Each structure stands twice: as C-alpha cells, then as structure tokens.
Amino acid sequence: MRQALGEAGWHNYSLFLRDDGLLVGYVETTDFPRALERMAANDVNSRWQAEMAGFFEGVPGRKADEQIVPLAQVFYLP
C-alpha cells in the first residue's frame, strides 16, 4: 500500500483520529484528483478498501476513499 500510494503521487500522508471517531487526513500531492484516481485504479487499494470497510461509516455503497472531502486551507506559514 505504501508503495502504491507513493507511485500514485501521495507524499507525507498522515491520518489523525479523534476519540469521537473524527478522522482527518493530510497528504501532499501536486494533483489531488489525479492521485485519488490513480489509487482507485490500483488493485492494492481495492483489497485495502474491502478489508477496512468495517472501520468506516458513511454513505452506504461508497468506499471510504470515495467519501474524502478536501478541507479548505485557511492559514499557511512556510
């Protein structure tokens, strides 16, 4: 999975989980829609989605990676 993410353009990928179940991810990529598309086409991702489905709540019939909602950046200090 790690290799597949890197090859799809995902870099510095982190997930953060709050006690109430809120999951927030952080990833650096030059083209987020393309990175999602490339992962969706990868068999490694399909296997991961199937194995991890029970850990995610959301829209029935949609995989966890199909429910990602990008957050707007409101502050950046280089």
C-alpha positions as CSV (number, residue, x, y, z in Angstrom):
1,M,0.0,0.0,0.0
2,R,2.8,2.4,0.9
3,Q,4.5,1.8,-2.5
4,A,1.2,2.2,-4.3
5,L,0.4,5.5,-2.6
6,G,3.9,6.9,-3.5
7,E,3.6,5.8,-7.1
8,A,0.1,7.4,-7.3
9,G,1.6,10.7,-6.1
10,W,0.7,10.7,-2.4
11,H,3.5,12.1,-0.2
12,N,3.8,12.9,3.5
13,Y,0.5,11.1,4.1
14,S,-0.8,11.2,7.7
15,L,-4.1,10.3,9.4
16,F,-5.4,11.7,12.7
17,L,-8.2,10.2,14.7
18,R,-10.1,11.9,17.5
19,D,-11.7,9.9,20.3
20,D,-15.2,10.5,18.9
21,G,-14.2,8.9,15.6
22,L,-13.5,12.0,13.5
23,L,-10.7,11.0,11.0
24,V,-8.7,13.7,9.3
25,G,-6.0,13.0,6.8
26,Y,-3.1,15.1,5.5
27,V,-1.4,14.4,2.2
28,E,0.9,16.4,-0.1
29,T,0.5,15.9,-3.8
30,T,0.7,18.0,-7.0
31,D,-2.7,16.9,-8.3
32,F,-5.1,15.5,-5.6
33,P,-7.9,14.4,-8.0
34,R,-5.4,12.6,-10.2
35,A,-3.8,11.0,-7.1
36,L,-7.2,9.7,-6.0
37,E,-7.9,8.4,-9.5
38,R,-4.6,6.6,-9.7
39,M,-5.1,4.9,-6.3
40,A,-8.7,3.9,-7.2
41,A,-7.4,2.1,-10.3
42,N,-4.9,0.1,-8.2
43,D,-5.7,-3.5,-7.1
44,V,-3.9,-2.9,-3.8
45,N,-6.4,-0.1,-3.0
46,S,-9.3,-2.4,-3.8
47,R,-8.1,-5.0,-1.4
48,W,-7.5,-2.4,1.3
49,Q,-10.9,-0.9,0.9
50,A,-12.6,-4.3,1.2
51,E,-10.5,-5.2,4.3
52,M,-11.0,-1.9,6.0
53,A,-14.7,-1.2,5.1
54,G,-15.9,-2.2,8.6
55,F,-13.9,0.6,10.2
56,F,-15.6,3.4,8.3
57,E,-19.1,4.8,8.5
58,G,-20.5,6.9,5.7
59,V,-22.7,6.7,2.6
60,P,-23.8,3.0,2.1
61,G,-22.4,1.6,-1.1
62,R,-19.5,4.1,-1.3
63,K,-15.9,3.2,-0.3
64,A,-14.0,5.3,2.2
65,D,-11.8,6.8,-0.5
66,E,-14.9,7.9,-2.4
67,Q,-16.1,10.0,0.5
68,I,-13.0,12.1,1.0
69,V,-13.9,15.8,1.4
70,P,-10.9,18.1,1.0
71,L,-10.7,20.9,3.6
72,A,-10.0,24.5,2.6
73,Q,-6.6,25.8,3.8
74,V,-7.2,28.9,5.9
75,F,-3.6,29.5,7.1
76,Y,-0.1,28.6,5.9
77,L,3.2,29.7,7.4
78,P,6.2,28.5,5.4
